[in-house]
Amino acid sequence: MRGVYGNIDDQQIRSEYPKELYFDVEGLTVYMTHIGGYPGKYQKLIKKRLKELKPDLYICGHSHICKIMKDHNLDLIHFNPGAIGYHGFHSKRTMIDFSINQGKIKDIKIHEYDK
């Protein structure tokens, strides 16, 4: 399991998890951070990082809105898993489950749970 800290995480979580991650899984490159935006609406620094790193998959959260989108301009897939916790304004708790096989994203499932 890999993760990054979020804006409401305390110092203990921040000391255990980084602000951002960039890694490779079976040939698929992944960039992950908490706050970053969506295709066409990235924060300036995030857009710069995406252009530098050129990930296949970009994962960020913060909005509590589960979305999976293709960014045709940067040639990547954007995942926002939504929010699995109880804190926040979301009405459903969500998460994304998927597998990676030989550099390809497979079997994407969105799970919803009552809050």
C-alpha positions, 0 to 999 in steps of 0.5 A, spaced: 500 500 500 502 506 498 499 513 500 500 520 501 498 525 507 492 530 506 490 537 508 487 534 515 492 529 517 496 530 523 504 530 524 504 523 525 501 521 519 505 527 515 512 523 518 510 517 515 507 519 509 510 523 503 506 529 500 507 526 493 509 519 490 512 517 484 513 510 482 512 504 477 508 498 477 509 493 472 511 498 467 505 503 469 508 510 472 504 513 477 504 520 480 500 521 487 498 527 491 492 529 495 491 536 492 491 537 485 485 538 481 482 535 474 484 535 467 484 542 464 483 545 471 490 543 475 493 547 480 499 550 476 505 547 480 501 540 479 501 541 472 508 543 471 509 536 475 505 532 471 509 535 464 515 533 468 514 526 470 509 524 464 505 519 469 500 514 466 496 515 472 495 521 476 491 520 483 489 525 487 483 527 492 481 532 496 474 534 493 471 528 496 468 527 489 470 520 486 472 521 478 475 517 473 477 521 467 482 521 461 487 527 460 488 527 452 492 533 453 497 530 458 496 523 455 494 520 462 488 517 466 486 521 472 483 518 478 480 521 484 477 516 489 473 520 493 473 519 500 472 513 504 472 516 511 466 519 515 469 526 515 467 531 510 461 533 506 460 527 502 454 523 502 457 516 500 464 514 502 467 511 495 474 508 493 477 505 487 479 498 486 483 496 480 489 492 478 495 493 473 497 488 469 503 489 464 503 496 465 495 496 463 490 498 468 485 493 468 478 491 472 476 498 475 471 498 480 468 504 484 465 502 491 460 506 494 458 505 502 453 509 506 456 514 510 
